[in-house]
Amino acid sequence: MKLKINKVNYEGEGLTSINGKTTFVKGAFLGEEVEARLIQENKRYDVYETIELISSPLKRVKSFCKIDSKCGGCSFAGLQYHEGLRMKELGLNDLFKHNGFDVNVRIHENINELGYRNKIKLHVCDGVLGYYGENTHNFVSLDDNCYIASSEIQEVISLWNSNILSDGEVTIRSNNKGELLIIFNSSDKPVIDSLKHNKNIEGIVWNNKCIYLNDYFYEERNGLKYMVHYDAFFQVNPYISNEIVKFVLNNVSSNDIIYDLYCGVGFFSLELARFVKEVIGIEEVENAIRDAKENAGINNLFNTKFYVGRVEDVIPDLKIKGNKVLVDPPRSGLHQSVIDTLNNNDFERIIYVSCNPLTLVRDLKKLSKYELKSIDAFDMFSYSSHMECVAILERVL
Ligand SMILES: C[S@@+](CC[C@H](N)C(=O)[O-])C[C@H]1O[C@@H](n2cnc3c(N)ncnc32)[C@H](O)[C@@H]1O
């Protein structure tokens, strides 16, 4: 069927309507005319897939990846970088306006459009590396490489051989020095002899056990050093996370006592601790909090306290004494009891860092005691449909 795209959503998917029914069109963007076929029929909406591009007002380019339409990762690989970013901006603005927030999202571009990711998780099927297709368990072999990964990760992929592991998962992480941590999850033990030739390997972990060298490595950013265990989160895009840090620091002052909720290994906590009076971090992963405490010591930042546990369990028991809060939750957003704690206390400002605009919008609506001042979107995951948003909220009531 021939379709004309008249809107984009916050994930950059093309939208149109057929006989009044909302229709998502994969692989098509604003203003384009495509030949498409139905791939999913639902009560409230249908999903089509582009078979052929008929006309486009956009800057289309040859994709850098052979499997972008199958793995569901880089849905914008067929558009020139800034054109894709414009689509994401339109979609985000529409989402916030549609939900009653009168803000213009400020966009911050990525200077490293490719090679920006310091962590990727791959599936291994019959010795071959690949991803699962979007929302499926259909294995999509890499065939080539993953060009959004750092060059050191790409090197591991290009030297991969099927003797290492036949089935399971492998996560490859790199740091600012190009050192690597490789993490396997599989029923069979991986054969790691060939990997040991790589002089950048800092450690290999299999099913949560260290099987070579260490189960952590170090990251360095802005003169701060972080120990990062294999299972602890660390920001995946070094350039963009530094831009976010600069933005966050512009929203604090030297007398502040700040909660860093969902603090990981203390990435924001330590950056903040250099400028503010005190930082209190909370995080559920034990290794991450162990790292955060270690990192405070390594960097001589003793105006920090870290608590392990789920934020929703820990924060109601703390005697609240901070004046500002930074939250950086997982994609699921804030637990209702965290929202309640924020509404029931007199924080001057909340800095909400979010990797999921849908849960961000949901939570902004619930944070009824605060007014939304601004939203900045950082292109942390270039060519994919994702964006890292930072919302600034201030107490009104
Ligand atoms: C997006 S990461 C942010 C980490 C940190 N702010 C940083 O910049 O490195 C979210 C973090 O929240 C942690 N987490 C997830 N659910 C949690 C919960 N209910 N309570 C506490 N921490 C949680 C994860 O382990 C992860 O470290």
The ligand as an SDF file (V2000), in Angstrom:
LIG
                    3D

 27 29  0  0  0  0  0  0  0  0999 V2000
   20.7800    4.9190   34.3370 C   0  0  0  0  0  0  0  0  0  0  0  0
   21.7760    4.1880   35.5760 S   0  0  0  0  0  0  0  0  0  0  0  0
   22.5050    5.6280   36.2990 C   0  0  0  0  0  0  0  0  0  0  0  0
   23.7500    5.4020   37.1330 C   0  0  0  0  0  0  0  0  0  0  0  0
   24.5340    6.6360   37.5510 C   0  0  0  0  0  0  0  0  0  0  0  0
   23.7090    7.7770   37.8150 N   0  0  0  0  0  0  0  0  0  0  0  0
   25.5880    6.9810   36.5280 C   0  0  0  0  0  0  0  0  0  0  0  0
   25.4880    8.0610   35.9050 O   0  0  0  0  0  0  0  0  0  0  0  0
   26.5190    6.2100   36.3310 O   0  0  0  0  0  0  0  0  0  0  0  0
   20.5780    3.6730   36.7210 C   0  0  0  0  0  0  0  0  0  0  0  0
   21.1260    3.0360   37.9570 C   0  0  0  0  0  0  0  0  0  0  0  0
   20.0420    2.7450   38.8340 O   0  0  0  0  0  0  0  0  0  0  0  0
   20.2840    1.4890   39.4730 C   0  0  0  0  0  0  0  0  0  0  0  0
   18.9480    1.0390   39.9130 N   0  0  0  0  0  0  0  0  0  0  0  0
   17.9610    0.4950   39.1800 C   0  0  0  0  0  0  0  0  0  0  0  0
   16.8370    0.3550   39.9170 N   0  0  0  0  0  0  0  0  0  0  0  0
   17.1240    0.8370   41.1600 C   0  0  0  0  0  0  0  0  0  0  0  0
   16.3870    1.0060   42.3570 C   0  0  0  0  0  0  0  0  0  0  0  0
   15.1080    0.6420   42.4380 N   0  0  0  0  0  0  0  0  0  0  0  0
   17.0010    1.5460   43.4290 N   0  0  0  0  0  0  0  0  0  0  0  0
   18.3070    1.8960   43.3630 C   0  0  0  0  0  0  0  0  0  0  0  0
   19.0600    1.7890   42.2550 N   0  0  0  0  0  0  0  0  0  0  0  0
   18.4780    1.2680   41.1630 C   0  0  0  0  0  0  0  0  0  0  0  0
   20.9820    0.6640   38.4160 C   0  0  0  0  0  0  0  0  0  0  0  0
   21.7360   -0.3610   39.0050 O   0  0  0  0  0  0  0  0  0  0  0  0
   21.8720    1.7280   37.7510 C   0  0  0  0  0  0  0  0  0  0  0  0
   23.1150    1.8140   38.3750 O   0  0  0  0  0  0  0  0  0  0  0  0
  1  2  1  0
  2  3  1  0
  2 10  1  0
  3  4  1  0
  4  5  1  0
  5  6  1  0
  5  7  1  0
  7  8  2  0
  7  9  1  0
 10 11  1  0
 11 12  1  0
 11 26  1  0
 12 13  1  0
 13 14  1  0
 13 24  1  0
 14 15  1  0
 14 23  1  0
 15 16  2  0
 16 17  1  0
 17 18  1  0
 17 23  2  0
 18 19  1  0
 18 20  2  0
 20 21  1  0
 21 22  2  0
 22 23  1  0
 24 25  1  0
 24 26  1  0
 26 27  1  0
M  CHG  2   2   1   9  -1
M  END
$$$$
